[in-house]
Amino acid sequence: MEWTLAILFGTAIILFILSFFKGEKSSKVEDQMEQLSISFMQELYQLKNQVRNLELDAEISAQDINNQTRSSSHQKLLREILDLHKRGYSVEGIAFETKLEDHEVERLLAPYVGTEDGDRKKVANDA
């Protein structure tokens, strides 16, 4: 009986010591998983931005087929203006964000939102 208690006590001590080493390994694995998760989320964010930019570019191209000689800076400006508009910014808010005049923003947005506003005005006038 004494030997059994001594063996159990010795085993408990050995397992207690091993638990410290096991804890360090699991924390390393957790750190690696966290880093992997962060890098995955960053890549996903970049892909979403690229898809949004492609959708905006497609809308710009579809609306204005004749003007294919647009500069890349003008394309980026149009993309930014359309993105802000789709997010619900007002014309004044877009003008503030892009540092343009209100009438310039309205002029640039006109081909892309003109049909929606025109339909709304028709309905309002008919009523």
N, C-alpha and C positions, 0 to 999 in steps of 0.2 A: 504494500500500500504506500509506503514511503517512497519507494522507487517510482511508482506511477505518478505520484504528486511531483516528484523532482523532474521527471521526464516532461510532464505537462507544463510545469513552470519554465523549464529550459526552452521548450518549443514556443511558448508564449513570448519569451524574451527574443528569440530568434525572429519570430514573425513580426514583432514590434519593430525591431531594427530594420528588417526588410521593407516594412511599410514606408519608411522614410525615403528609401531609394526608389520605390515604385511611384511615390508621389512626385518626385522630380521628373521622371520620365513622362508621366501623364501631363504635367504642366507644359512640357516642351511640345507635346502633341497638340495640346489646346492652343498654344501660341501659334503653331504652324497652321492650324485650322482657321484661326482668327485672321492671320495674314492672307490666307487663301481666300477667305470670304471677302475681305476688304478689296483685294485685287479684282475679284469677280464682280463686285458691285461697281467698281470704277470702270471696268470694261463695259458693263451693261449700260452705265450712264453715258459713256462715249458713243456706244452704238445707238442709243435712243436719240442722242443729239444728231448723229449723222442721218438717221432715218427722218427725223423732223426736218432737217435741212434739205434732204432730197425731196420730201413732199412739198416743201415751200418752193423749191426750184422748179419742180414739175408744174406747180400751179402758175408760177410766173411765166414759164415757157409756154404753157397752154394758152394763157390769156394774151400774150403778146408775141405771136409767132413772127411777125414782120421785123421786130427789132432784135435780131440775133447778135448784133455787134456791140452789145452792152459790155461795159468794162466790169472787171471782177469786183471793184469797189462799189459800183452802182448795184450790182447783183447782191452783194452782201447787205447794202443799205436797204434794198427792197425786201430781202429775206428778213431782216431785223424788224422792219416796219410791219410786215405781214404777221410775223410771229407775235409781236406785241398786240396787234389788232385781234388776233385769234385768242389771245389770253384775256381779252376784255378791256384793254387799255383804251382810254378816250383819245381823241385826236390831240387834245392838249397834252395828255400824258405822254403820248408817243413823241410829240414835238419836243417835250422837255427831255426825254430819254435820248433822243437822237440829235438834239441841239439843232433842229430845223424849225422853220416857221410853220405855223398852223396850216396856212394855205398850201405850202409845199407838201406837207403830209397828206392833206386832202387830195391834192393832185396826183400824188403817187399811189394812193389807195383807191382812187376812183375806178380804175379798170377792174379791180378785184372785188369791190363791194358795191359797185354801182347797180348791179341787177337786183340785189337784195333790197337796197334802199328804194329803188324805183318801184318795185313791186309793193312795198309797204306804202309808198305815197299814193299809188293807184288805189289800193284798198281803202286808204283813209279818205281819198277824194270821192270814191264811189259811195261811201257810207254817208 
